[in-house]
Amino acid sequence: MRRKGVAKKLMSAATEFAKSVGAVRVSLSTATSNEIAQAVYQSTGWKRDEQFYVYHFAIPS
């Protein structure tokens, strides 16, 4: 659905819902290589966190 405005509509709906339930923030993540998504996020006012890295630990099965 690229270039049809779907991502911007979803992000707008998510932030409106968050406001309606009294949330203080909405967070999202993307691959560091996904520059297209990052451009969309930044164009709609989202700010990239410059203070924290996210780490994950996979539990072996």
C-alpha distance matrix in Angstrom:
0.0 3.8 6.5 5.9 7.9 6.5 8.2 11.1 11.6 11.7 14.1 16.0 16.5 17.6 20.1 21.4 22.0 23.7 25.9 26.9 28.2 29.9 28.0 29.1 25.9 22.4 21.7 18.8 18.9 17.0 18.5 20.7 19.2 15.6 16.3 12.8 12.3 16.0 15.6 13.2 15.6 18.6 17.4 17.3 20.7 20.4 23.3 23.5 26.6 29.3 31.9 30.7 29.4 28.0 29.8 29.3 31.9 31.2 33.9 35.2 35.3
3.8 0.0 3.8 5.5 7.2 7.3 7.8 10.4 12.0 12.5 13.9 16.0 17.3 18.2 20.1 21.9 23.0 24.2 26.2 27.6 29.0 30.4 28.2 28.8 25.5 22.1 21.1 18.1 17.9 15.7 16.9 18.6 16.8 13.2 13.3 9.6 9.9 13.3 12.5 10.5 13.5 16.0 14.8 15.3 18.7 18.6 21.2 21.4 24.6 27.1 30.0 29.1 27.9 26.9 28.9 28.8 31.7 31.3 34.2 35.6 36.1
6.5 3.8 0.0 3.8 5.7 7.7 8.8 9.9 11.7 13.3 14.5 15.8 17.6 19.1 20.4 21.9 23.5 24.9 26.4 27.9 29.7 30.9 29.0 29.4 26.2 23.1 22.5 19.8 19.9 18.0 19.3 20.5 18.7 15.2 14.3 10.5 11.3 14.1 12.3 10.2 13.6 15.5 13.4 14.2 17.8 18.5 21.2 21.9 25.4 27.7 30.9 30.4 29.6 29.0 31.3 31.5 34.6 34.4 37.5 39.0 39.6
5.9 5.5 3.8 0.0 3.8 5.6 8.1 9.0 9.6 11.6 13.5 14.3 15.6 17.6 19.2 20.0 21.6 23.5 24.9 26.0 28.0 29.5 27.9 28.8 25.8 22.8 22.7 20.4 21.0 19.6 21.4 23.0 21.6 17.9 17.3 13.6 13.4 16.3 14.8 12.0 14.9 17.1 14.8 14.7 18.5 19.3 22.5 23.5 26.9 29.6 32.5 32.0 31.3 30.4 32.7 32.8 35.8 35.5 38.4 40.0 40.4
7.9 7.2 5.7 3.8 0.0 3.8 5.6 5.4 6.3 8.7 10.1 10.7 12.4 14.4 15.6 16.5 18.4 20.1 21.3 22.6 24.7 26.0 24.5 25.2 22.4 19.5 19.7 17.7 18.9 18.0 20.3 21.8 21.0 17.2 16.5 13.0 12.1 14.5 13.0 9.7 12.1 14.3 12.0 11.3 15.1 16.0 19.4 20.8 24.1 27.0 29.8 29.4 29.1 28.3 30.9 31.2 34.4 34.4 37.3 39.2 39.8
6.5 7.3 7.7 5.6 3.8 0.0 3.8 5.5 5.1 6.2 8.6 9.8 10.5 12.2 14.3 15.3 16.4 18.3 20.0 21.0 22.7 24.4 22.8 23.9 21.1 17.9 18.1 16.0 17.3 16.6 19.2 21.2 20.6 16.8 16.9 13.5 11.9 14.8 14.2 10.7 12.4 15.4 13.9 12.6 16.1 16.2 19.7 20.8 23.8 26.9 29.4 28.6 28.0 26.8 29.2 29.0 32.1 31.9 34.6 36.5 36.8
8.2 7.8 8.8 8.1 5.6 3.8 0.0 3.8 5.4 5.1 6.1 8.5 9.8 10.5 12.3 14.2 15.3 16.4 18.4 19.9 21.3 22.5 20.5 21.3 18.1 14.9 14.6 12.4 13.6 13.1 15.9 17.8 17.7 13.9 14.0 11.1 8.7 11.3 11.3 7.8 8.9 12.2 11.4 10.1 13.3 12.9 16.1 17.1 20.0 23.1 25.6 24.8 24.3 23.2 25.6 25.8 29.0 29.1 31.9 34.0 34.6
11.1 10.4 9.9 9.0 5.4 5.5 3.8 0.0 3.8 5.5 5.1 6.1 8.6 9.8 10.6 12.2 14.1 15.3 16.5 18.3 20.2 21.1 19.4 19.9 17.0 14.2 14.7 13.3 15.1 15.1 18.1 19.5 19.6 15.9 15.4 12.5 10.3 11.9 11.2 7.4 8.2 10.9 9.3 7.3 10.7 11.2 14.8 16.5 19.7 22.8 25.3 25.0 25.0 24.3 27.2 27.7 31.1 31.6 34.4 36.7 37.5
11.6 12.0 11.7 9.6 6.3 5.1 5.4 3.8 0.0 3.8 5.5 5.1 6.1 8.6 10.0 10.5 12.2 14.1 15.3 16.4 18.5 20.0 18.8 20.0 17.5 14.9 16.0 14.9 17.2 17.6 20.7 22.5 22.8 19.0 18.9 15.9 13.6 15.5 15.0 11.2 11.6 14.4 12.9 10.3 13.4 13.9 17.7 19.5 22.3 25.7 27.9 27.4 27.5 26.4 29.1 29.3 32.5 32.8 35.4 37.7 38.2
11.7 12.5 13.3 11.6 8.7 6.2 5.1 5.5 3.8 0.0 3.8 5.4 5.1 6.1 8.7 9.9 10.5 12.2 14.3 15.2 16.7 18.4 16.8 18.2 15.6 12.5 13.4 12.2 14.6 15.3 18.6 20.8 21.3 17.7 18.2 15.7 12.8 14.8 15.3 11.6 11.3 14.6 14.1 11.5 14.0 13.5 17.0 18.4 20.8 24.3 26.2 25.3 25.1 23.7 26.2 26.1 29.2 29.4 31.8 34.2 34.6
14.1 13.9 14.5 13.5 10.1 8.6 6.1 5.1 5.5 3.8 0.0 3.8 5.4 5.0 6.2 8.6 9.8 10.5 12.3 14.2 15.6 16.5 14.6 15.3 12.5 9.5 10.5 9.8 12.5 13.7 17.3 19.0 20.1 16.7 16.8 14.8 11.6 12.7 13.3 9.9 8.5 11.7 11.6 8.6 10.6 9.8 13.4 15.1 17.4 21.0 22.9 22.2 22.5 21.4 24.2 24.6 28.0 28.6 31.2 33.8 34.6
16.0 16.0 15.8 14.3 10.7 9.8 8.5 6.1 5.1 5.4 3.8 0.0 3.8 5.4 5.3 6.1 8.5 9.8 10.6 12.3 14.5 15.4 14.2 15.2 13.1 10.9 12.9 13.0 16.0 17.4 20.9 22.4 23.4 20.0 19.8 17.6 14.7 15.5 15.5 11.9 10.8 13.2 12.3 8.8 10.7 11.1 14.8 17.2 19.5 23.0 24.9 24.6 25.3 24.4 27.4 28.0 31.3 32.1 34.6 37.3 38.0
16.5 17.3 17.6 15.6 12.4 10.5 9.8 8.6 6.1 5.1 5.4 3.8 0.0 3.8 5.5 5.1 6.1 8.5 9.9 10.5 12.5 14.3 13.5 15.3 13.6 11.4 13.6 13.9 17.0 18.6 22.2 24.3 25.3 21.9 22.2 20.0 16.8 18.1 18.5 14.9 13.8 16.6 16.0 12.5 14.3 14.1 17.7 19.8 21.7 25.4 26.9 26.2 26.7 25.3 28.0 28.1 31.2 31.7 33.9 36.6 37.0
17.6 18.2 19.1 17.6 14.4 12.2 10.5 9.8 8.6 6.1 5.0 5.4 3.8 0.0 3.8 5.5 5.2 6.1 8.7 9.9 10.8 12.3 10.7 12.6 10.5 7.9 10.2 10.7 14.2 16.3 20.0 22.1 23.6 20.5 21.1 19.4 15.9 16.8 17.9 14.7 12.8 15.7 16.0 12.7 13.7 12.6 15.8 17.5 19.0 22.7 23.9 22.9 23.4 21.9 24.6 24.7 27.7 28.4 30.6 33.4 33.9
20.1 20.1 20.4 19.2 15.6 14.3 12.3 10.6 10.0 8.7 6.2 5.3 5.5 3.8 0.0 3.8 5.4 4.9 6.2 8.6 10.0 10.5 9.0 10.1 8.3 6.8 9.8 11.3 15.0 17.4 21.1 22.6 24.4 21.5 21.6 20.2 16.8 16.9 17.7 14.8 12.4 14.5 14.9 11.2 11.5 10.8 13.9 16.2 17.6 21.2 22.4 22.0 23.0 22.0 25.1 25.7 29.0 30.1 32.3 35.4 36.2
21.4 21.9 21.9 20.0 16.5 15.3 14.2 12.2 10.5 9.9 8.6 6.1 5.1 5.5 3.8 0.0 3.8 5.4 5.1 6.2 8.9 10.0 9.9 11.7 11.0 10.2 13.5 15.0 18.6 20.9 24.7 26.3 27.9 24.8 24.8 23.1 19.9 20.3 20.7 17.5 15.6 17.6 17.3 13.5 14.0 14.1 17.2 19.8 21.2 24.8 25.9 25.6 26.8 25.7 28.6 29.1 32.3 33.2 35.3 38.3 38.9
22.0 23.0 23.5 21.6 18.4 16.4 15.3 14.1 12.2 10.5 9.8 8.5 6.1 5.2 5.4 3.8 0.0 3.8 5.4 5.0 6.4 8.7 8.6 11.4 11.0 10.0 13.2 14.8 18.5 21.0 24.7 26.8 28.5 25.5 26.1 24.5 21.0 21.6 22.6 19.5 17.4 19.8 20.0 16.3 16.8 16.1 19.0 21.1 22.1 25.8 26.5 25.7 26.6 25.1 27.7 27.7 30.6 31.4 33.2 36.2 36.5
23.7 24.2 24.9 23.5 20.1 18.3 16.4 15.3 14.1 12.2 10.5 9.8 8.5 6.1 4.9 5.4 3.8 0.0 3.8 5.4 5.4 6.2 5.0 7.7 7.4 7.1 10.7 13.0 16.8 19.8 23.5 25.3 27.4 24.8 25.3 24.2 20.6 20.7 22.1 19.3 16.6 18.8 19.5 16.0 15.6 14.4 16.8 18.8 19.3 23.0 23.4 22.5 23.8 22.4 25.1 25.5 28.4 29.6 31.4 34.6 35.3
25.9 26.2 26.4 24.9 21.3 20.0 18.4 16.5 15.3 14.3 12.3 10.6 9.9 8.7 6.2 5.1 5.4 3.8 0.0 3.8 5.5 5.1 5.8 7.7 8.6 9.5 13.3 15.9 19.6 22.6 26.3 27.7 29.9 27.2 27.3 26.2 22.8 22.5 23.4 20.7 18.0 19.6 20.0 16.3 15.6 15.2 17.6 20.1 20.6 24.2 24.6 24.3 26.0 25.0 28.0 28.6 31.7 33.1 34.9 38.2 39.0
26.9 27.6 27.9 26.0 22.6 21.0 19.9 18.3 16.4 15.2 14.2 12.3 10.5 9.9 8.6 6.2 5.0 5.4 3.8 0.0 3.8 5.6 7.7 10.6 11.8 12.3 16.0 18.4 22.2 25.0 28.8 30.5 32.6 29.8 30.1 28.7 25.2 25.4 26.3 23.3 21.0 22.8 23.0 19.2 19.0 18.7 21.2 23.6 24.1 27.7 28.0 27.5 29.0 27.7 30.4 30.7 33.5 34.6 36.1 39.4 39.8
28.2 29.0 29.7 28.0 24.7 22.7 21.3 20.2 18.5 16.7 15.6 14.5 12.5 10.8 10.0 8.9 6.4 5.4 5.5 3.8 0.0 3.8 5.8 9.3 11.0 11.7 15.2 17.8 21.5 24.6 28.3 30.2 32.5 29.9 30.6 29.6 25.9 26.1 27.4 24.6 22.0 24.0 24.7 21.1 20.6 19.5 21.7 23.6 23.6 27.2 27.0 26.2 27.6 26.0 28.4 28.6 31.1 32.3 33.5 36.8 37.2
29.9 30.4 30.9 29.5 26.0 24.4 22.5 21.1 20.0 18.4 16.5 15.4 14.3 12.3 10.5 10.0 8.7 6.2 5.1 5.6 3.8 0.0 3.8 6.5 9.1 11.0 14.6 17.7 21.4 24.7 28.4 29.8 32.4 30.1 30.5 29.8 26.2 25.8 27.2 24.7 21.7 23.2 24.2 20.7 19.5 18.5 20.1 22.2 21.9 25.2 24.9 24.4 26.2 25.1 27.7 28.3 31.0 32.6 34.0 37.5 38.2
28.0 28.2 29.0 27.9 24.5 22.8 20.5 19.4 18.8 16.8 14.6 14.2 13.5 10.7 9.0 9.9 8.6 5.0 5.8 7.7 5.8 3.8 0.0 3.8 5.7 7.6 10.9 14.2 17.8 21.3 24.8 26.3 29.0 26.8 27.4 26.9 23.3 22.7 24.4 22.2 19.0 20.6 22.0 18.7 17.4 15.8 17.1 18.8 18.4 21.8 21.5 20.7 22.5 21.3 24.0 24.6 27.5 29.1 30.7 34.2 35.2
29.1 28.8 29.4 28.8 25.2 23.9 21.3 19.9 20.0 18.2 15.3 15.2 15.3 12.6 10.1 11.7 11.4 7.7 7.7 10.6 9.3 6.5 3.8 0.0 3.8 7.3 10.2 13.8 17.2 20.7 24.1 25.0 28.0 26.1 26.3 26.3 22.8 21.6 23.3 21.6 18.1 19.1 20.8 17.8 15.8 14.1 14.8 16.6 15.8 19.0 18.5 18.2 20.4 19.8 22.8 24.0 27.0 29.1 30.9 34.5 35.8
25.9 25.5 26.2 25.8 22.4 21.1 18.1 17.0 17.5 15.6 12.5 13.1 13.6 10.5 8.3 11.0 11.0 7.4 8.6 11.8 11.0 9.1 5.7 3.8 0.0 3.8 6.5 10.1 13.5 16.9 20.4 21.3 24.2 22.3 22.6 22.6 19.1 17.9 19.8 18.1 14.6 15.8 17.8 14.9 13.1 10.8 11.7 13.2 12.8 16.3 16.2 15.8 17.7 17.0 20.1 21.4 24.7 26.6 28.8 32.3 33.7
22.4 22.1 23.1 22.8 19.5 17.9 14.9 14.2 14.9 12.5 9.5 10.9 11.4 7.9 6.8 10.2 10.0 7.1 9.5 12.3 11.7 11.0 7.6 7.3 3.8 0.0 3.8 6.9 10.5 13.9 17.5 18.8 21.4 19.3 19.9 19.6 16.0 15.3 17.4 15.5 12.1 14.1 16.1 13.3 12.2 9.6 11.1 12.2 12.5 16.2 16.7 15.7 16.8 15.7 18.8 19.7 23.0 24.6 26.9 30.2 31.5
21.7 21.1 22.5 22.7 19.7 18.1 14.6 14.7 16.0 13.4 10.5 12.9 13.6 10.2 9.8 13.5 13.2 10.7 13.3 16.0 15.2 14.6 10.9 10.2 6.5 3.8 0.0 3.8 7.0 10.5 14.0 15.3 18.1 16.3 17.2 17.5 13.9 13.0 15.7 14.4 10.9 13.0 15.6 13.6 12.6 9.2 9.9 9.9 9.9 13.7 14.3 12.8 13.4 12.2 15.3 16.3 19.8 21.5 24.1 27.3 28.8
18.8 18.1 19.8 20.4 17.7 16.0 12.4 13.3 14.9 12.2 9.8 13.0 13.9 10.7 11.3 15.0 14.8 13.0 15.9 18.4 17.8 17.7 14.2 13.8 10.1 6.9 3.8 0.0 3.8 7.0 10.6 12.4 14.9 12.9 14.2 14.4 10.7 10.4 13.4 12.2 9.3 11.9 14.6 13.1 12.9 9.4 10.4 9.6 10.5 14.0 15.2 13.4 13.1 11.6 14.5 15.2 18.7 20.0 22.8 25.7 27.2
18.9 17.9 19.9 21.0 18.9 17.3 13.6 15.1 17.2 14.6 12.5 16.0 17.0 14.2 15.0 18.6 18.5 16.8 19.6 22.2 21.5 21.4 17.8 17.2 13.5 10.5 7.0 3.8 0.0 3.8 7.0 9.0 11.6 10.1 12.0 12.9 9.6 9.2 12.8 12.5 10.0 12.4 15.4 14.8 14.7 11.2 11.4 9.4 10.2 13.1 14.5 12.4 11.1 9.5 12.1 12.9 16.5 17.7 20.9 23.5 25.3
17.0 15.7 18.0 19.6 18.0 16.6 13.1 15.1 17.6 15.3 13.7 17.4 18.6 16.3 17.4 20.9 21.0 19.8 22.6 25.0 24.6 24.7 21.3 20.7 16.9 13.9 10.5 7.0 3.8 0.0 3.8 6.3 8.2 6.5 9.0 10.1 7.3 7.5 11.2 11.4 10.0 12.4 15.1 15.3 15.7 12.6 12.8 10.6 12.1 14.4 16.3 14.4 12.5 11.2 13.3 13.9 17.3 18.1 21.5 23.7 25.4
18.5 16.9 19.3 21.4 20.3 19.2 15.9 18.1 20.7 18.6 17.3 20.9 22.2 20.0 21.1 24.7 24.7 23.5 26.3 28.8 28.3 28.4 24.8 24.1 20.4 17.5 14.0 10.6 7.0 3.8 0.0 3.8 5.3 5.2 8.3 10.3 8.9 8.9 12.4 13.5 12.7 14.5 17.3 18.1 18.6 15.6 15.3 12.5 13.7 15.2 17.1 15.1 12.5 11.5 12.9 13.5 16.6 17.1 20.8 22.5 24.5
20.7 18.6 20.5 23.0 21.8 21.2 17.8 19.5 22.5 20.8 19.0 22.4 24.3 22.1 22.6 26.3 26.8 25.3 27.7 30.5 30.2 29.8 26.3 25.0 21.3 18.8 15.3 12.4 9.0 6.3 3.8 0.0 3.8 5.6 7.3 10.4 9.7 8.5 11.7 13.7 12.9 13.8 16.8 18.2 18.2 15.4 14.3 11.1 12.4 13.0 15.4 13.9 11.5 11.7 13.4 14.8 18.0 19.1 22.9 24.6 26.9
19.2 16.8 18.7 21.6 21.0 20.6 17.7 19.6 22.8 21.3 20.1 23.4 25.3 23.6 24.4 27.9 28.5 27.4 29.9 32.6 32.5 32.4 29.0 28.0 24.2 21.4 18.1 14.9 11.6 8.2 5.3 3.8 0.0 3.8 5.7 8.7 9.3 9.0 11.4 13.7 13.9 14.8 17.2 19.0 19.7 17.3 16.7 14.0 15.8 16.3 19.0 17.7 15.3 15.3 16.7 17.7 20.5 21.1 24.8 26.1 28.2
15.6 13.2 15.2 17.9 17.2 16.8 13.9 15.9 19.0 17.7 16.7 20.0 21.9 20.5 21.5 24.8 25.5 24.8 27.2 29.8 29.9 30.1 26.8 26.1 22.3 19.3 16.3 12.9 10.1 6.5 5.2 5.6 3.8 0.0 3.8 5.5 5.7 6.4 8.8 10.4 11.0 12.5 14.5 16.1 17.2 15.1 15.3 13.2 15.6 17.0 19.7 18.5 16.5 16.2 18.0 18.7 21.8 22.2 25.8 27.2 29.0
16.3 13.3 14.3 17.3 16.5 16.9 14.0 15.4 18.9 18.2 16.8 19.8 22.2 21.1 21.6 24.8 26.1 25.3 27.3 30.1 30.6 30.5 27.4 26.3 22.6 19.9 17.2 14.2 12.0 9.0 8.3 7.3 5.7 3.8 0.0 3.8 5.5 4.9 6.0 8.6 9.8 10.3 12.0 14.3 15.4 13.9 14.0 12.3 15.3 16.3 19.6 19.1 17.6 18.0 20.2 21.5 24.7 25.5 29.1 30.7 32.6
12.8 9.6 10.5 13.6 13.0 13.5 11.1 12.5 15.9 15.7 14.8 17.6 20.0 19.4 20.2 23.1 24.5 24.2 26.2 28.7 29.6 29.8 26.9 26.3 22.6 19.6 17.5 14.4 12.9 10.1 10.3 10.4 8.7 5.5 3.8 0.0 3.8 5.4 5.2 6.5 8.8 10.1 10.7 12.8 14.8 13.8 14.9 14.0 17.3 18.9 22.2 21.7 20.4 20.4 22.7 23.6 26.8 27.2 30.8 32.3 33.8
12.3 9.9 11.3 13.4 12.1 11.9 8.7 10.3 13.6 12.8 11.6 14.7 16.8 15.9 16.8 19.9 21.0 20.6 22.8 25.2 25.9 26.2 23.3 22.8 19.1 16.0 13.9 10.7 9.6 7.3 8.9 9.7 9.3 5.7 5.5 3.8 0.0 3.8 5.4 5.1 6.2 8.6 9.8 10.9 12.8 11.2 12.7 11.9 15.1 17.3 20.2 19.5 18.4 18.0 20.4 21.2 24.6 25.1 28.5 30.4 31.9
16.0 13.3 14.1 16.3 14.5 14.8 11.3 11.9 15.5 14.8 12.7 15.5 18.1 16.8 16.9 20.3 21.6 20.7 22.5 25.4 26.1 25.8 22.7 21.6 17.9 15.3 13.0 10.4 9.2 7.5 8.9 8.5 9.0 6.4 4.9 5.4 3.8 0.0 3.8 5.4 5.1 6.1 8.5 10.0 10.9 9.1 9.7 8.6 12.0 13.9 17.1 16.8 16.1 16.4 19.3 20.7 24.3 25.4 28.9 31.0 32.8
15.6 12.5 12.3 14.8 13.0 14.2 11.3 11.2 15.0 15.3 13.3 15.5 18.5 17.9 17.7 20.7 22.6 22.1 23.4 26.3 27.4 27.2 24.4 23.3 19.8 17.4 15.7 13.4 12.8 11.2 12.4 11.7 11.4 8.8 6.0 5.2 5.4 3.8 0.0 3.8 5.5 5.2 6.0 8.7 10.1 9.7 10.7 10.7 14.4 16.0 19.5 19.8 19.4 20.0 23.0 24.5 28.0 29.1 32.6 34.7 36.4
13.2 10.5 10.2 12.0 9.7 10.7 7.8 7.4 11.2 11.6 9.9 11.9 14.9 14.7 14.8 17.5 19.5 19.3 20.7 23.3 24.6 24.7 22.2 21.6 18.1 15.5 14.4 12.2 12.5 11.4 13.5 13.7 13.7 10.4 8.6 6.5 5.1 5.4 3.8 0.0 3.8 5.5 5.1 6.4 8.9 8.8 11.1 11.9 15.5 17.8 21.0 21.0 20.8 20.9 23.8 25.0 28.5 29.4 32.7 34.9 36.3
15.6 13.5 13.6 14.9 12.1 12.4 8.9 8.2 11.6 11.3 8.5 10.8 13.8 12.8 12.4 15.6 17.4 16.6 18.0 21.0 22.0 21.7 19.0 18.1 14.6 12.1 10.9 9.3 10.0 10.0 12.7 12.9 13.9 11.0 9.8 8.8 6.2 5.1 5.5 3.8 0.0 3.8 5.5 5.4 6.6 5.3 7.7 8.7 12.2 14.9 17.8 17.8 18.0 18.1 21.3 22.7 26.4 27.6 30.9 33.3 34.9
18.6 16.0 15.5 17.1 14.3 15.4 12.2 10.9 14.4 14.6 11.7 13.2 16.6 15.7 14.5 17.6 19.8 18.8 19.6 22.8 24.0 23.2 20.6 19.1 15.8 14.1 13.0 11.9 12.4 12.4 14.5 13.8 14.8 12.5 10.3 10.1 8.6 6.1 5.2 5.5 3.8 0.0 3.8 5.4 5.2 5.0 6.3 7.8 11.5 13.6 16.9 17.7 18.3 19.2 22.6 24.5 28.2 29.8 33.2 35.7 37.5
17.4 14.8 13.4 14.8 12.0 13.9 11.4 9.3 12.9 14.1 11.6 12.3 16.0 16.0 14.9 17.3 20.0 19.5 20.0 23.0 24.7 24.2 22.0 20.8 17.8 16.1 15.6 14.6 15.4 15.1 17.3 16.8 17.2 14.5 12.0 10.7 9.8 8.5 6.0 5.1 5.5 3.8 0.0 3.8 5.6 7.4 9.6 11.6 15.3 17.3 20.6 21.4 22.1 22.8 26.2 27.9 31.6 32.9 36.2 38.7 40.3
17.3 15.3 14.2 14.7 11.3 12.6 10.1 7.3 10.3 11.5 8.6 8.8 12.5 12.7 11.2 13.5 16.3 16.0 16.3 19.2 21.1 20.7 18.7 17.8 14.9 13.3 13.6 13.1 14.8 15.3 18.1 18.2 19.0 16.1 14.3 12.8 10.9 10.0 8.7 6.4 5.4 5.4 3.8 0.0 3.8 5.9 9.2 11.9 15.2 17.8 20.7 21.3 22.2 22.6 26.0 27.5 31.2 32.5 35.6 38.2 39.7
20.7 18.7 17.8 18.5 15.1 16.1 13.3 10.7 13.4 14.0 10.6 10.7 14.3 13.7 11.5 14.0 16.8 15.6 15.6 19.0 20.6 19.5 17.4 15.8 13.1 12.2 12.6 12.9 14.7 15.7 18.6 18.2 19.7 17.2 15.4 14.8 12.8 10.9 10.1 8.9 6.6 5.2 5.6 3.8 0.0 3.8 6.4 9.8 12.7 15.2 17.9 19.0 20.4 21.2 24.8 26.7 30.5 32.2 35.3 38.1 39.9
20.4 18.6 18.5 19.3 16.0 16.2 12.9 11.2 13.9 13.5 9.8 11.1 14.1 12.6 10.8 14.1 16.1 14.4 15.2 18.7 19.5 18.5 15.8 14.1 10.8 9.6 9.2 9.4 11.2 12.6 15.6 15.4 17.3 15.1 13.9 13.8 11.2 9.1 9.7 8.8 5.3 5.0 7.4 5.9 3.8 0.0 3.8 6.7 9.5 12.5 15.0 15.6 16.8 17.4 21.0 22.9 26.7 28.5 31.6 34.5 36.3
23.3 21.2 21.2 22.5 19.4 19.7 16.1 14.8 17.7 17.0 13.4 14.8 17.7 15.8 13.9 17.2 19.0 16.8 17.6 21.2 21.7 20.1 17.1 14.8 11.7 11.1 9.9 10.4 11.4 12.8 15.3 14.3 16.7 15.3 14.0 14.9 12.7 9.7 10.7 11.1 7.7 6.3 9.6 9.2 6.4 3.8 0.0 3.8 6.4 8.9 11.6 12.7 14.3 15.6 19.4 21.8 25.5 27.7 30.9 33.8 36.0
23.5 21.4 21.9 23.5 20.8 20.8 17.1 16.5 19.5 18.4 15.1 17.2 19.8 17.5 16.2 19.8 21.1 18.8 20.1 23.6 23.6 22.2 18.8 16.6 13.2 12.2 9.9 9.6 9.4 10.6 12.5 11.1 14.0 13.2 12.3 14.0 11.9 8.6 10.7 11.9 8.7 7.8 11.6 11.9 9.8 6.7 3.8 0.0 3.8 6.2 9.2 9.9 11.0 12.5 16.2 18.7 22.5 24.7 28.1 30.9 33.2
26.6 24.6 25.4 26.9 24.1 23.8 20.0 19.7 22.3 20.8 17.4 19.5 21.7 19.0 17.6 21.2 22.1 19.3 20.6 24.1 23.6 21.9 18.4 15.8 12.8 12.5 9.9 10.5 10.2 12.1 13.7 12.4 15.8 15.6 15.3 17.3 15.1 12.0 14.4 15.5 12.2 11.5 15.3 15.2 12.7 9.5 6.4 3.8 0.0 3.8 5.7 6.4 8.3 10.3 14.0 17.0 20.6 23.3 26.5 29.5 32.0
29.3 27.1 27.7 29.6 27.0 26.9 23.1 22.8 25.7 24.3 21.0 23.0 25.4 22.7 21.2 24.8 25.8 23.0 24.2 27.7 27.2 25.2 21.8 19.0 16.3 16.2 13.7 14.0 13.1 14.4 15.2 13.0 16.3 17.0 16.3 18.9 17.3 13.9 16.0 17.8 14.9 13.6 17.3 17.8 15.2 12.5 8.9 6.2 3.8 0.0 3.8 6.1 8.1 11.2 14.6 18.0 21.5 24.4 27.6 30.5 33.3
31.9 30.0 30.9 32.5 29.8 29.4 25.6 25.3 27.9 26.2 22.9 24.9 26.9 23.9 22.4 25.9 26.5 23.4 24.6 28.0 27.0 24.9 21.5 18.5 16.2 16.7 14.3 15.2 14.5 16.3 17.1 15.4 19.0 19.7 19.6 22.2 20.2 17.1 19.5 21.0 17.8 16.9 20.6 20.7 17.9 15.0 11.6 9.2 5.7 3.8 0.0 3.8 7.1 10.3 13.4 17.0 20.2 23.4 26.4 29.4 32.4
30.7 29.1 30.4 32.0 29.4 28.6 24.8 25.0 27.4 25.3 22.2 24.6 26.2 22.9 22.0 25.6 25.7 22.5 24.3 27.5 26.2 24.4 20.7 18.2 15.8 15.7 12.8 13.4 12.4 14.4 15.1 13.9 17.7 18.5 19.1 21.7 19.5 16.8 19.8 21.0 17.8 17.7 21.4 21.3 19.0 15.6 12.7 9.9 6.4 6.1 3.8 0.0 3.8 6.6 9.7 13.2 16.4 19.7 22.6 25.7 28.6
29.4 27.9 29.6 31.3 29.1 28.0 24.3 25.0 27.5 25.1 22.5 25.3 26.7 23.4 23.0 26.8 26.6 23.8 26.0 29.0 27.6 26.2 22.5 20.4 17.7 16.8 13.4 13.1 11.1 12.5 12.5 11.5 15.3 16.5 17.6 20.4 18.4 16.1 19.4 20.8 18.0 18.3 22.1 22.2 20.4 16.8 14.3 11.0 8.3 8.1 7.1 3.8 0.0 3.8 6.6 10.2 13.4 16.5 19.7 22.6 25.6
28.0 26.9 29.0 30.4 28.3 26.8 23.2 24.3 26.4 23.7 21.4 24.4 25.3 21.9 22.0 25.7 25.1 22.4 25.0 27.7 26.0 25.1 21.3 19.8 17.0 15.7 12.2 11.6 9.5 11.2 11.5 11.7 15.3 16.2 18.0 20.4 18.0 16.4 20.0 20.9 18.1 19.2 22.8 22.6 21.2 17.4 15.6 12.5 10.3 11.2 10.3 6.6 3.8 0.0 3.8 6.9 10.4 13.3 16.5 19.5 22.3
29.8 28.9 31.3 32.7 30.9 29.2 25.6 27.2 29.1 26.2 24.2 27.4 28.0 24.6 25.1 28.6 27.7 25.1 28.0 30.4 28.4 27.7 24.0 22.8 20.1 18.8 15.3 14.5 12.1 13.3 12.9 13.4 16.7 18.0 20.2 22.7 20.4 19.3 23.0 23.8 21.3 22.6 26.2 26.0 24.8 21.0 19.4 16.2 14.0 14.6 13.4 9.7 6.6 3.8 0.0 3.8 6.9 10.1 13.2 16.1 19.1
29.3 28.8 31.5 32.8 31.2 29.0 25.8 27.7 29.3 26.1 24.6 28.0 28.1 24.7 25.7 29.1 27.7 25.5 28.6 30.7 28.6 28.3 24.6 24.0 21.4 19.7 16.3 15.2 12.9 13.9 13.5 14.8 17.7 18.7 21.5 23.6 21.2 20.7 24.5 25.0 22.7 24.5 27.9 27.5 26.7 22.9 21.8 18.7 17.0 18.0 17.0 13.2 10.2 6.9 3.8 0.0 3.8 6.5 9.6 12.6 15.4
31.9 31.7 34.6 35.8 34.4 32.1 29.0 31.1 32.5 29.2 28.0 31.3 31.2 27.7 29.0 32.3 30.6 28.4 31.7 33.5 31.1 31.0 27.5 27.0 24.7 23.0 19.8 18.7 16.5 17.3 16.6 18.0 20.5 21.8 24.7 26.8 24.6 24.3 28.0 28.5 26.4 28.2 31.6 31.2 30.5 26.7 25.5 22.5 20.6 21.5 20.2 16.4 13.4 10.4 6.9 3.8 0.0 3.8 6.4 9.3 12.5
31.2 31.3 34.4 35.5 34.4 31.9 29.1 31.6 32.8 29.4 28.6 32.1 31.7 28.4 30.1 33.2 31.4 29.6 33.1 34.6 32.3 32.6 29.1 29.1 26.6 24.6 21.5 20.0 17.7 18.1 17.1 19.1 21.1 22.2 25.5 27.2 25.1 25.4 29.1 29.4 27.6 29.8 32.9 32.5 32.2 28.5 27.7 24.7 23.3 24.4 23.4 19.7 16.5 13.3 10.1 6.5 3.8 0.0 3.8 6.2 9.0
33.9 34.2 37.5 38.4 37.3 34.6 31.9 34.4 35.4 31.8 31.2 34.6 33.9 30.6 32.3 35.3 33.2 31.4 34.9 36.1 33.5 34.0 30.7 30.9 28.8 26.9 24.1 22.8 20.9 21.5 20.8 22.9 24.8 25.8 29.1 30.8 28.5 28.9 32.6 32.7 30.9 33.2 36.2 35.6 35.3 31.6 30.9 28.1 26.5 27.6 26.4 22.6 19.7 16.5 13.2 9.6 6.4 3.8 0.0 3.8 6.4
35.2 35.6 39.0 40.0 39.2 36.5 34.0 36.7 37.7 34.2 33.8 37.3 36.6 33.4 35.4 38.3 36.2 34.6 38.2 39.4 36.8 37.5 34.2 34.5 32.3 30.2 27.3 25.7 23.5 23.7 22.5 24.6 26.1 27.2 30.7 32.3 30.4 31.0 34.7 34.9 33.3 35.7 38.7 38.2 38.1 34.5 33.8 30.9 29.5 30.5 29.4 25.7 22.6 19.5 16.1 12.6 9.3 6.2 3.8 0.0 3.8
35.3 36.1 39.6 40.4 39.8 36.8 34.6 37.5 38.2 34.6 34.6 38.0 37.0 33.9 36.2 38.9 36.5 35.3 39.0 39.8 37.2 38.2 35.2 35.8 33.7 31.5 28.8 27.2 25.3 25.4 24.5 26.9 28.2 29.0 32.6 33.8 31.9 32.8 36.4 36.3 34.9 37.5 40.3 39.7 39.9 36.3 36.0 33.2 32.0 33.3 32.4 28.6 25.6 22.3 19.1 15.4 12.5 9.0 6.4 3.8 0.0
